[in-house]
Amino acid sequence: MTRGNDDWTDSSSGFSHEAVRLPSLPQRLEIIERLMAEAIADPLVAPYRRRALFTFFCGDEPKTMGGYEGQLEVVGRCLEWFVFDYKIPEINTTPAIYWFKKHSPGLSQAQRRDARNCLDFVIGLFEIKEIKAGRGFVAVDLLRPPLRYAIAEKIITLELQEGQLLLGRLFPHNQHYLLSGMVSLMNERATQKIKSFIETGRLKPKFIVKSLDGLELENFFGRSAADIEAIQDLSVIHHRLQHYLQEIYGGQISFEALIEMVQTSQDPFTVTDYLRDRLGIFCGHELELILEYVMAAWYAYHQI
């Protein structure tokens, strides 16, 4: 989440307890599985995975959710965001688009069509309507009215109820759409909240859509860079900053130099600007996260 989207985050806060993670959907297109596996291994892409993981999990380790399978689930959502949303400066595009441009000539006509269509995914908040058991349902786009999408889905239709809120990514395929392997549901109450926020102007769909990605959706489930300010133990802040500088950026700036700068600087924004320029931080999510960590350290030292 970049600064300037506070209305989006504030309005969505408090929804996490109403969320239900759906299991990974096994019928996801084979070409998507191949795309994701090969895209993250590309030598121009792979070096950025650590940055993305650090940013997605707010500098913490992936939380275990429901055991090992749950941990795979949360890492899977991170990888989906990384592949389809994360723009890498060297290639000036996302890993998914780069993979398609690179491998398209070697794909069959059907594979090329399916892969190209998947790049036209829709991500957002959808109200579930017109459920047909074992066949699919209609997803009403709450952020881009009056758009509606016919979803082909066999497995989870018996678990759905009309009016529920679906959060995730939809992939076009053969005159309909398929759900991403990582989608989530909220109850009808959450749907009505979103509708109310839009009607009253607390949420502005056109503004939200401009910056909406997989990580923004995670904010509905409790992910928030602002939670860092609640960390009371300065050693935790130190540990994560040290890991960030040494393991992700290879010691371009020493941890000791950063702490000295934090202690002597008049404000945390100056320190963050320095890190942005020196390390070449280009991802808005990462920059906001580092600002929160620097602010936490700065206020701890200056006791303001």
C-alpha positions as semicolon CSV with decimal commas, in nm:
position;residue;x (nm);y (nm);z (nm)
1;M;0,000;0,000;0,000
2;T;0,137;0,334;-0,098
3;R;0,065;0,648;0,096
4;G;-0,238;0,821;-0,043
5;N;-0,448;0,504;-0,021
6;D;-0,525;0,552;0,347
7;D;-0,898;0,577;0,281
8;W;-0,885;0,233;0,123
9;T;-0,697;0,076;0,413
10;D;-0,892;0,249;0,688
11;S;-1,223;0,147;0,535
12;S;-1,114;-0,214;0,493
13;S;-0,975;-0,252;0,845
14;G;-1,163;-0,489;1,069
15;F;-1,259;-0,727;0,788
16;S;-0,994;-0,990;0,857
17;H;-1,206;-1,184;1,105
18;E;-1,479;-1,217;0,843
19;A;-1,252;-1,375;0,583
20;V;-1,240;-1,735;0,467
21;R;-0,943;-1,854;0,267
22;L;-1,044;-2,096;-0,004
23;P;-0,814;-2,392;-0,067
24;S;-0,587;-2,380;-0,368
25;L;-0,796;-2,471;-0,668
26;P;-0,652;-2,777;-0,841
27;Q;-0,809;-2,704;-1,180
28;R;-0,599;-2,394;-1,240
29;L;-0,472;-2,385;-1,598
30;E;-0,155;-2,582;-1,657
31;I;-0,007;-2,290;-1,848
32;I;-0,042;-2,069;-1,539
33;E;0,144;-2,323;-1,326
34;R;0,419;-2,339;-1,586
35;L;0,432;-1,961;-1,624
36;M;0,469;-1,904;-1,250
37;A;0,732;-2,176;-1,201
38;E;0,949;-2,063;-1,491
39;A;0,901;-1,688;-1,448
40;I;1,041;-1,677;-1,095
41;A;1,347;-1,880;-1,198
42;D;1,453;-1,640;-1,474
43;P;1,796;-1,490;-1,395
44;L;1,665;-1,135;-1,438
45;V;1,372;-1,203;-1,205
46;A;1,506;-1,436;-0,934
47;P;1,721;-1,174;-0,755
48;Y;1,408;-0,976;-0,667
49;R;1,226;-1,258;-0,491
50;R;1,384;-1,177;-0,155
51;R;1,275;-0,815;-0,181
52;A;0,924;-0,925;-0,264
53;L;0,907;-1,175;0,023
54;F;1,036;-0,919;0,273
55;T;0,780;-0,666;0,152
56;F;0,484;-0,904;0,137
57;F;0,540;-1,033;0,491
58;C;0,634;-0,693;0,638
59;G;0,984;-0,816;0,715
60;D;0,860;-1,110;0,920
61;E;0,877;-1,479;0,839
62;P;0,572;-1,634;0,667
63;K;0,324;-1,724;0,936
64;T;0,215;-2,085;0,969
65;M;-0,154;-2,095;0,886
66;G;-0,318;-2,432;0,942
67;G;0,015;-2,614;0,942
68;Y;0,241;-2,681;0,647
69;E;-0,036;-2,658;0,386
70;G;-0,140;-2,321;0,521
71;Q;0,216;-2,196;0,501
72;L;0,231;-2,300;0,137
73;E;-0,095;-2,113;0,086
74;V;0,035;-1,781;0,215
75;V;0,362;-1,814;0,024
76;G;0,157;-1,899;-0,284
77;R;-0,031;-1,572;-0,258
78;C;0,299;-1,389;-0,233
79;L;0,431;-1,561;-0,545
80;E;0,115;-1,481;-0,737
81;W;0,155;-1,113;-0,647
82;F;0,523;-1,126;-0,742
83;V;0,461;-1,289;-1,081
84;F;0,159;-1,089;-1,195
85;D;0,194;-0,751;-1,020
86;Y;0,558;-0,683;-0,930
87;K;0,737;-0,468;-1,188
88;I;1,110;-0,529;-1,217
89;P;1,320;-0,231;-1,331
90;E;1,568;-0,421;-1,551
91;I;1,288;-0,556;-1,769
92;N;1,042;-0,273;-1,703
93;T;0,752;-0,512;-1,665
94;T;0,617;-0,798;-1,451
95;P;0,769;-1,148;-1,449
96;A;0,452;-1,283;-1,613
97;I;0,464;-1,047;-1,910
98;Y;0,839;-1,095;-1,947
99;W;0,797;-1,473;-1,947
100;F;0,529;-1,454;-2,215
101;K;0,737;-1,233;-2,443
102;K;1,037;-1,460;-2,400
103;H;0,864;-1,798;-2,436
104;S;0,571;-1,719;-2,664
105;P;0,746;-1,834;-2,984
106;G;0,795;-2,182;-2,837
107;L;0,434;-2,231;-2,724
108;S;0,164;-2,413;-2,912
109;Q;-0,118;-2,202;-3,051
110;A;-0,350;-2,309;-2,768
111;Q;-0,086;-2,245;-2,501
112;R;-0,005;-1,905;-2,647
113;R;-0,373;-1,810;-2,649
114;D;-0,431;-1,926;-2,291
115;A;-0,116;-1,756;-2,161
116;R;-0,196;-1,431;-2,340
117;N;-0,550;-1,432;-2,205
118;C;-0,422;-1,486;-1,851
119;L;-0,226;-1,163;-1,873
120;D;-0,561;-0,984;-1,907
121;F;-0,666;-1,094;-1,557
122;V;-0,905;-0,890;-1,346
123;I;-0,823;-0,837;-0,977
124;G;-1,068;-0,691;-0,731
125;L;-1,374;-0,730;-0,510
126;F;-1,669;-0,923;-0,650
127;E;-2,020;-1,000;-0,527
128;I;-2,126;-1,358;-0,592
129;K;-2,452;-1,399;-0,782
130;E;-2,645;-1,662;-0,981
131;I;-2,475;-1,972;-0,842
132;K;-2,518;-2,290;-1,046
133;A;-2,399;-2,591;-0,850
134;G;-2,114;-2,774;-1,018
135;R;-2,101;-2,523;-1,302
136;G;-2,014;-2,175;-1,182
137;F;-2,153;-1,837;-1,085
138;V;-2,154;-1,470;-1,178
139;A;-1,904;-1,231;-1,018
140;V;-2,031;-0,872;-1,003
141;D;-1,741;-0,627;-1,007
142;L;-1,794;-0,380;-0,721
143;L;-1,505;-0,158;-0,831
144;R;-1,585;-0,142;-1,203
145;P;-1,964;-0,131;-1,235
146;P;-2,155;-0,254;-1,426
147;L;-1,904;-0,526;-1,523
148;R;-2,000;-0,887;-1,451
149;Y;-1,798;-1,202;-1,515
150;A;-1,923;-1,555;-1,583
151;I;-1,707;-1,784;-1,368
152;A;-1,662;-2,150;-1,460
153;E;-1,606;-2,335;-1,133
154;K;-1,705;-2,689;-1,033
155;I;-1,546;-2,753;-0,696
156;I;-1,647;-2,472;-0,460
157;T;-1,994;-2,381;-0,586
158;L;-2,158;-2,590;-0,312
159;E;-1,975;-2,382;-0,050
160;L;-2,083;-2,046;-0,189
161;Q;-2,378;-1,828;-0,099
162;E;-2,523;-1,547;-0,304
163;G;-2,416;-1,208;-0,177
164;Q;-2,078;-1,321;-0,046
165;L;-1,771;-1,111;-0,126
166;L;-1,498;-1,268;-0,336
167;L;-1,147;-1,121;-0,332
168;G;-0,896;-1,232;-0,587
169;R;-0,784;-1,261;-0,946
170;L;-0,996;-1,380;-1,238
171;F;-0,836;-1,525;-1,551
172;P;-1,026;-1,514;-1,884
173;H;-1,053;-1,852;-2,057
174;N;-1,282;-1,976;-2,334
175;Q;-1,564;-1,722;-2,312
176;H;-1,568;-1,728;-1,931
177;Y;-1,333;-1,671;-1,637
178;L;-1,145;-1,902;-1,404
179;L;-1,061;-1,828;-1,042
180;S;-0,703;-1,779;-0,939
181;G;-0,554;-2,056;-0,730
182;M;-0,553;-1,812;-0,437
183;V;-0,891;-1,653;-0,372
184;S;-1,076;-1,559;-0,054
185;L;-1,434;-1,514;0,059
186;M;-1,605;-1,280;0,301
187;N;-1,960;-1,293;0,427
188;E;-2,258;-1,093;0,304
189;R;-2,204;-0,837;0,580
190;A;-1,866;-0,749;0,430
191;T;-2,027;-0,710;0,088
192;Q;-2,281;-0,467;0,227
193;K;-2,004;-0,272;0,403
194;I;-1,812;-0,233;0,079
195;K;-2,124;-0,124;-0,107
196;S;-2,203;0,127;0,167
197;F;-1,850;0,267;0,164
198;I;-1,869;0,313;-0,212
199;E;-2,212;0,476;-0,200
200;T;-2,107;0,719;0,073
201;G;-1,776;0,803;-0,094
202;R;-1,552;0,647;0,172
203;L;-1,417;0,420;-0,098
204;K;-1,352;0,562;-0,443
205;P;-1,337;0,274;-0,693
206;K;-1,159;0,466;-0,971
207;F;-0,884;0,564;-0,728
208;I;-0,852;0,214;-0,582
209;V;-0,833;0,037;-0,918
210;K;-0,530;0,243;-1,021
211;S;-0,309;0,085;-0,755
212;L;-0,491;-0,238;-0,671
213;D;-0,276;-0,551;-0,669
214;G;-0,243;-0,877;-0,481
215;L;-0,066;-0,718;-0,188
216;E;-0,336;-0,453;-0,147
217;L;-0,591;-0,732;-0,111
218;E;-0,382;-0,880;0,170
219;N;-0,455;-0,569;0,374
220;F;-0,808;-0,702;0,413
221;F;-0,664;-0,991;0,611
222;G;-0,459;-0,800;0,861
223;R;-0,142;-0,727;0,668
224;S;-0,044;-0,370;0,744
225;A;0,292;-0,198;0,742
226;A;0,151;0,033;1,009
227;D;0,148;-0,260;1,256
228;I;0,524;-0,218;1,288
229;E;0,475;0,081;1,516
230;A;0,314;-0,155;1,768
231;I;0,639;-0,355;1,806
232;Q;0,770;-0,272;2,152
233;D;1,102;-0,458;2,135
234;L;1,367;-0,246;1,960
235;S;1,578;-0,558;1,906
236;V;1,308;-0,691;1,672
237;I;1,328;-0,373;1,465
238;H;1,707;-0,399;1,463
239;H;1,700;-0,764;1,357
240;R;1,471;-0,700;1,061
241;L;1,659;-0,393;0,943
242;Q;1,987;-0,581;0,970
243;H;1,843;-0,871;0,772
244;Y;1,710;-0,626;0,513
245;L;2,045;-0,456;0,460
246;Q;2,269;-0,763;0,472
247;E;2,065;-1,045;0,320
248;I;1,862;-0,853;0,064
249;Y;2,092;-0,569;-0,035
250;G;2,425;-0,738;0,027
251;G;2,560;-0,489;0,279
252;Q;2,557;-0,186;0,048
253;I;2,485;0,009;0,365
254;S;2,604;-0,124;0,699
255;F;2,356;-0,168;0,980
256;E;2,578;0,040;1,208
257;A;2,581;0,327;0,958
258;L;2,203;0,317;0,933
259;I;2,154;0,326;1,310
260;E;2,396;0,616;1,341
261;M;2,198;0,802;1,077
262;V;1,872;0,727;1,257
263;Q;2,016;0,855;1,584
264;T;2,153;1,178;1,438
265;S;1,894;1,264;1,175
266;Q;1,631;1,528;1,247
267;D;1,350;1,314;1,107
268;P;1,291;0,959;0,975
269;F;1,188;1,077;0,630
270;T;1,538;1,200;0,551
271;V;1,678;0,858;0,639
272;T;1,418;0,681;0,426
273;D;1,487;0,907;0,129
274;Y;1,856;0,823;0,160
275;L;1,781;0,449;0,163
276;R;1,553;0,485;-0,137
277;D;1,818;0,662;-0,342
278;R;2,117;0,455;-0,226
279;L;1,949;0,115;-0,257
280;G;1,738;0,197;-0,559
281;I;1,407;0,110;-0,395
282;F;1,146;0,126;-0,670
283;C;0,849;-0,064;-0,522
284;G;0,606;0,164;-0,339
285;H;0,505;-0,115;-0,101
286;E;0,867;-0,174;-0,003
287;L;0,936;0,195;0,043
288;E;0,638;0,237;0,274
289;L;0,745;-0,067;0,475
290;I;1,099;0,065;0,522
291;L;0,962;0,404;0,622
292;E;0,760;0,234;0,898
293;Y;1,068;0,049;1,025
294;V;1,284;0,362;1,017
295;M;1,012;0,560;1,195
296;A;0,984;0,293;1,465
297;A;1,360;0,302;1,524
298;W;1,377;0,681;1,506
299;Y;1,102;0,735;1,762
300;A;1,255;0,473;1,992
301;Y;1,586;0,661;1,996
302;H;1,438;1,008;2,015
303;Q;1,161;0,918;2,261
304;I;0,902;1,150;2,106
